[in-house]
Amino acid sequence: MSGSPRPLDPWDVLLTGPRSDVLRVGLAVPLSGPLALTAPSALDLAGLATEEANAAGGVCGREVQLVAVDSGRAPAVVAAEVASLIEAGVFEVLVGFHTSDVHRALEAALPAGARYVYTPPHEGGRRRPGVLRTGVSPVDQHAAALTWLVRHRGARRWVLLGTDYVWPRAVHRAARQVLADAGADVVGEALVPFGPNDTGPLLDLVRRTRTDGVLLSMVGRDLVTFNREFARAGMDRRVVRLSGALEENGLYAVGGDGTGELYACMPSFAAAGDGPDEVQLALQERSARRSGPSAPVVCAYARGVYDGVRLALSPPRLDRSGRCRPTARLARADGLALREIPGRLTA
């Protein structure tokens, strides 16, 4: 049994109608917008998960096919389209990788009984039945990393910079409490619209407050732009930066960072503190065999999508909150790689 070489267009599926011998999975990936630079990685790993499932006989003998939806558009547009496609029977389960404002809109719009696996770090709060969040909440993702940077890098004065939507606001609320508990201070904060934006006022805020650390809750293209301008201004050599959204595609777009002061707390990295992440390396090897030497990088977002497709096809045992619990991680930028900080992180 062989799967589709690429995701299907939902409107083509509407014309052909459902098939009893095929299980179609909706794949909401940002093909546009600030996270679009990660889409090739996510699509490649979703395709790999699908082909592996079909090679093993599919799901109860049914071939698995992906149906792509662009989740990089306005939340209301994405939510309305996905809800109509589910009601029309275009796909039976949805796997989503996108920003949390789209996540919230989808939860509100999906018909009763719809199954939805949301894979990136999320904003926390309640979830509706049928929704599985495989990522981490703001506290789970950031607490140990922030505390480590306060204790081991002497970062006691922090500025919080992010995009003005639900996930960064939740991250900043969590960070204020974590930093206070660690004996650190928040000396500035700014939330800006999705870019492009003038980074000048943000850089001025960092200078004016004489901060030791900057918590970045921007994503994708906006995060890349800020880090480029931060380095151009010469502040990358003295100010710690921590991001909950920095992954390999973004690091490549920045051009790498050899200063040792750019940190990430995403759930997965290619290199762990004591050596390579064998699970991620194995994914990279399988992806390269499937897509050739020019296969997109296996980033944290893409790995989440791969796991999300697998969960959608074979739901795991969960804790009572309906979430998986990835281990807290912290990595430092080293050239074009993210290398995990060795040792156990404690909040």
C-alpha positions as CSV (number, residue, x, y, z in Angstrom):
1,M,0.0,0.0,0.0
2,S,1.5,3.4,-1.0
3,G,0.3,6.8,0.2
4,S,-0.2,9.9,-1.9
5,P,3.1,11.6,-2.8
6,R,1.9,14.9,-1.7
7,P,-1.2,16.3,0.3
8,L,-4.4,16.5,-1.7
9,D,-6.2,19.7,-2.4
10,P,-9.4,19.8,-0.3
11,W,-11.5,21.1,-3.2
12,D,-10.4,18.3,-5.4
13,V,-11.5,15.9,-2.7
14,L,-14.9,17.6,-2.5
15,L,-15.4,16.8,-6.2
16,T,-14.4,13.1,-5.8
17,G,-16.2,12.5,-2.5
18,P,-15.3,10.2,0.4
19,R,-14.0,6.7,0.0
20,S,-14.6,3.9,2.4
21,D,-11.2,2.4,1.7
22,V,-9.3,5.7,2.5
23,L,-8.8,7.5,5.7
24,R,-8.2,11.2,5.0
25,V,-6.3,13.4,7.6
26,G,-6.7,17.1,7.4
27,L,-3.3,18.8,7.7
28,A,-3.5,22.5,8.7
29,V,0.0,23.9,8.0
30,P,1.0,27.5,7.5
31,L,1.7,27.8,3.8
32,S,1.6,31.6,4.1
33,G,2.2,34.1,6.9
34,P,5.1,34.4,9.4
35,L,5.5,30.6,9.9
36,A,5.5,29.8,6.2
37,L,9.3,29.2,6.3
38,T,8.6,26.1,8.4
39,A,6.0,24.6,6.0
40,P,8.4,22.5,3.8
41,S,9.7,20.7,6.9
42,A,6.2,20.1,8.3
43,L,4.8,18.8,5.0
44,D,7.8,16.5,4.5
45,L,7.5,14.9,7.9
46,A,3.7,14.6,7.7
47,G,4.3,12.8,4.3
48,L,6.8,10.5,6.0
49,A,4.4,9.6,8.8
50,T,1.7,8.8,6.2
51,E,3.9,6.7,4.0
52,E,5.2,4.7,7.0
53,A,1.6,4.1,8.1
54,N,0.6,2.9,4.7
55,A,3.7,0.7,4.4
56,A,2.5,-1.0,7.6
57,G,-0.9,-1.7,6.1
58,G,-2.7,1.6,6.7
59,V,-5.4,1.9,9.4
60,C,-7.5,-1.2,9.6
61,G,-6.6,-1.8,5.9
62,R,-7.6,1.7,4.8
63,E,-5.0,3.8,3.0
64,V,-4.1,7.1,4.7
65,Q,-4.1,10.3,2.7
66,L,-3.3,13.9,3.7
67,V,-5.5,16.9,2.8
68,A,-3.7,20.2,3.1
69,V,-5.2,23.5,4.4
70,D,-3.3,26.7,4.7
71,S,-3.4,27.7,8.4
72,G,-1.3,30.8,7.9
73,R,-4.3,32.9,7.0
74,A,-6.6,34.9,9.3
75,P,-8.0,32.7,12.1
76,A,-11.7,33.2,11.2
77,V,-10.9,32.2,7.5
78,V,-9.1,29.0,8.5
79,A,-11.7,28.0,11.1
80,A,-14.6,28.5,8.7
81,E,-13.0,26.6,5.9
82,V,-11.9,23.6,8.1
83,A,-15.3,23.4,9.8
84,S,-17.0,23.2,6.4
85,L,-14.6,20.6,5.1
86,I,-15.1,18.4,8.1
87,E,-18.9,18.7,7.8
88,A,-18.6,17.8,4.1
89,G,-16.6,14.7,5.0
90,V,-13.4,15.8,3.3
91,F,-11.3,14.4,6.2
92,E,-12.1,12.6,9.4
93,V,-9.4,14.0,11.7
94,L,-7.4,17.2,11.8
95,V,-3.7,17.7,12.6
96,G,-2.9,21.3,13.1
97,F,0.4,23.3,13.3
98,H,-0.2,27.0,13.4
99,T,-0.4,30.0,15.8
100,S,-2.6,29.8,18.9
101,D,-5.1,32.4,17.6
102,V,-5.9,30.0,14.8
103,H,-6.1,27.2,17.4
104,R,-8.6,29.1,19.5
105,A,-10.7,29.9,16.4
106,L,-10.7,26.2,15.3
107,E,-11.7,24.9,18.7
108,A,-14.7,27.3,18.6
109,A,-15.8,26.5,15.1
110,L,-15.3,22.7,14.8
111,P,-18.5,20.6,14.8
112,A,-19.3,18.5,17.8
113,G,-17.3,15.2,17.9
114,A,-14.6,16.5,15.6
115,R,-11.1,15.2,16.4
116,Y,-8.2,17.7,16.3
117,V,-4.6,17.2,17.2
118,Y,-2.7,20.5,17.8
119,T,1.0,20.0,17.8
120,P,3.1,23.1,18.7
121,P,3.6,24.7,22.1
122,H,0.2,26.1,23.2
123,E,-1.3,28.9,25.3
124,G,-2.7,26.7,28.1
125,G,-6.2,27.0,29.4
126,R,-9.2,24.6,28.9
127,R,-9.7,22.5,25.8
128,R,-12.8,21.1,24.3
129,P,-13.5,17.3,24.1
130,G,-11.9,15.8,21.1
131,V,-9.0,18.2,21.1
132,L,-5.5,16.8,21.8
133,R,-2.7,19.2,22.5
134,T,0.7,17.5,22.2
135,G,2.8,20.6,22.8
136,V,3.7,22.2,26.1
137,S,2.0,25.1,28.0
138,P,3.9,28.4,28.7
139,V,4.9,27.4,32.2
140,D,6.0,23.9,31.3
141,Q,8.0,25.2,28.4
142,H,9.7,28.3,29.9
143,A,9.9,27.9,33.7
144,A,13.0,25.7,33.9
145,A,14.8,27.6,31.1
146,L,14.2,31.0,32.6
147,T,15.2,29.8,36.1
148,W,18.4,28.3,34.7
149,L,19.4,31.5,32.9
150,V,18.8,33.6,36.0
151,R,21.0,31.3,38.1
152,H,23.7,30.3,35.6
153,R,23.9,33.4,33.4
154,G,23.1,36.1,35.9
155,A,20.2,37.4,33.9
156,R,18.2,39.2,36.5
157,R,16.7,42.1,34.5
158,W,14.3,41.0,31.7
159,V,12.4,42.5,28.9
160,L,9.5,40.6,27.4
161,L,9.0,41.1,23.6
162,G,6.3,39.3,21.6
163,T,3.6,39.5,19.0
164,D,0.2,40.7,20.2
165,Y,-1.9,37.5,20.2
166,V,-2.9,34.8,22.7
167,W,0.3,32.7,23.0
168,P,2.8,35.5,23.7
169,R,0.4,37.1,26.2
170,A,0.1,33.7,28.0
171,V,3.9,33.3,27.8
172,H,4.5,36.7,29.4
173,R,2.0,36.1,32.2
174,A,3.8,32.9,33.0
175,A,7.3,34.5,32.7
176,R,6.4,37.3,35.1
177,Q,5.6,34.8,37.9
178,V,8.6,32.5,37.1
179,L,11.1,35.4,37.1
180,A,9.7,36.8,40.3
181,D,10.0,33.4,42.0
182,A,13.6,33.2,40.8
183,G,14.5,36.7,42.2
184,A,14.6,38.4,38.8
185,D,12.7,41.5,37.6
186,V,10.7,42.4,34.4
187,V,11.9,45.9,33.5
188,G,10.1,46.2,30.2
189,E,7.5,44.6,27.9
190,A,6.2,45.2,24.4
191,L,3.7,43.4,22.2
192,V,3.6,44.2,18.5
193,P,1.4,43.2,15.5
194,F,2.5,40.5,13.1
195,G,5.3,42.0,10.9
196,P,6.9,43.4,9.1
197,N,7.6,45.9,12.0
198,D,10.1,48.5,12.8
199,T,12.4,46.9,15.3
200,G,14.0,50.2,16.3
201,P,11.6,50.9,19.3
202,L,12.1,47.4,20.6
203,L,15.9,47.7,20.4
204,D,15.6,51.1,22.2
205,L,13.6,49.5,25.0
206,V,16.4,46.9,25.5
207,R,19.0,49.6,25.6
208,R,17.1,51.9,27.8
209,T,16.3,49.3,30.5
210,R,19.8,47.9,30.6
211,T,18.4,44.5,30.6
212,D,20.3,41.2,31.0
213,G,17.8,39.0,29.2
214,V,15.2,39.2,26.5
215,L,12.3,36.7,26.3
216,L,11.2,36.5,22.7
217,S,7.7,35.2,22.0
218,M,7.6,36.1,18.3
219,V,7.4,33.4,15.7
220,G,8.8,32.5,12.3
221,R,9.7,35.4,10.0
222,D,9.2,38.0,12.7
223,L,11.6,36.2,15.1
224,V,14.2,36.0,12.3
225,T,13.9,39.7,11.5
226,F,14.3,40.7,15.2
227,N,17.3,38.5,15.8
228,R,19.0,39.8,12.6
229,E,18.6,43.4,13.8
230,F,19.6,42.6,17.3
231,A,22.9,41.2,16.1
232,R,23.4,44.1,13.7
233,A,23.0,46.5,16.7
234,G,25.8,44.6,18.5
235,M,23.6,43.6,21.5
236,D,23.9,39.9,20.8
237,R,27.3,39.8,22.5
238,R,26.1,41.0,25.9
239,V,22.3,40.2,26.3
240,V,20.9,36.8,26.8
241,R,17.9,35.9,24.5
242,L,15.5,33.1,25.1
243,S,12.9,32.0,22.6
244,G,10.1,29.4,22.8
245,A,9.7,29.4,19.0
246,L,13.3,29.2,17.7
247,E,13.9,26.1,15.6
248,E,16.3,25.1,13.0
249,N,14.6,26.8,10.0
250,G,14.7,30.1,12.0
251,L,18.3,29.6,13.0
252,Y,19.3,29.0,9.4
253,A,17.5,32.2,8.3
254,V,19.3,34.2,11.0
255,G,22.6,32.8,9.7
256,G,23.6,31.0,12.9
257,D,24.7,32.5,16.2
258,G,28.2,31.8,17.6
259,T,28.0,34.2,20.6
260,G,26.5,31.6,22.9
261,E,23.8,34.0,24.1
262,L,20.8,32.9,21.9
263,Y,18.8,30.1,23.6
264,A,15.8,28.1,22.7
265,C,13.3,26.0,24.7
266,M,11.5,24.1,22.0
267,P,10.7,20.5,22.7
268,S,13.2,18.9,20.3
269,F,16.7,19.6,19.0
270,A,19.1,17.8,16.7
271,A,21.8,17.7,19.3
272,A,21.4,16.9,23.0
273,G,23.8,17.9,25.8
274,D,25.7,14.6,25.7
275,G,25.5,13.8,22.0
276,P,23.0,13.7,19.1
277,D,19.3,13.2,19.6
278,E,19.1,9.7,18.1
279,V,15.3,9.9,17.5
280,Q,15.7,13.1,15.5
281,L,18.7,11.9,13.6
282,A,16.7,8.7,12.6
283,L,13.9,11.0,11.4
284,Q,16.4,13.0,9.4
285,E,17.8,9.9,7.8
286,R,14.3,8.5,6.8
287,S,13.3,11.9,5.5
288,A,16.5,12.1,3.4
289,R,15.8,8.7,1.9
290,R,12.3,9.8,1.1
291,S,13.0,13.2,-0.3
292,G,16.7,13.1,-1.3
293,P,19.7,15.1,0.0
294,S,17.7,18.4,-0.4
295,A,15.1,17.3,2.1
296,P,13.9,20.0,4.5
297,V,15.5,20.2,7.9
298,V,13.7,18.2,10.7
299,C,12.8,21.0,13.0
300,A,10.9,21.0,16.3
301,Y,7.7,22.0,14.6
302,A,8.0,19.3,11.9
303,R,8.8,16.6,14.5
304,G,5.6,17.7,16.3
305,V,3.6,17.3,13.1
306,Y,5.1,13.8,12.4
307,D,4.1,12.8,15.9
308,G,0.7,14.4,15.5
309,V,-0.1,12.4,12.4
310,R,0.9,9.2,14.1
311,L,-1.2,10.1,17.1
312,A,-4.2,10.9,14.9
313,L,-3.9,7.4,13.4
314,S,-3.3,5.6,16.6
315,P,-4.2,7.7,19.7
316,P,-1.8,7.1,22.7
317,R,-2.6,6.7,26.3
318,L,-2.8,10.1,27.9
319,D,-2.8,11.7,31.3
320,R,-6.0,13.0,32.7
321,S,-5.6,16.4,31.2
322,G,-5.6,14.9,27.7
323,R,-2.0,16.0,27.0
324,C,1.3,14.4,26.4
325,R,4.1,15.8,28.6
326,P,7.4,16.5,26.8
327,T,10.4,17.0,29.0
328,A,11.5,20.7,29.5
329,R,14.5,21.5,27.3
330,L,17.0,24.3,26.8
331,A,19.5,24.7,24.0
332,R,22.1,27.2,23.0
333,A,22.7,28.3,19.4
334,D,26.0,27.1,18.1
335,G,26.6,28.1,14.5
336,L,23.7,26.5,12.6
337,A,22.8,24.0,15.3
338,L,20.9,24.0,18.6
339,R,22.7,22.1,21.3
340,E,20.9,21.1,24.4
341,I,22.3,22.4,27.7
342,P,23.6,19.4,29.6
343,G,22.3,18.4,33.0
344,R,18.8,18.4,34.5
345,L,16.9,21.6,34.3
346,T,15.0,22.6,37.4
347,A,12.5,25.4,37.7
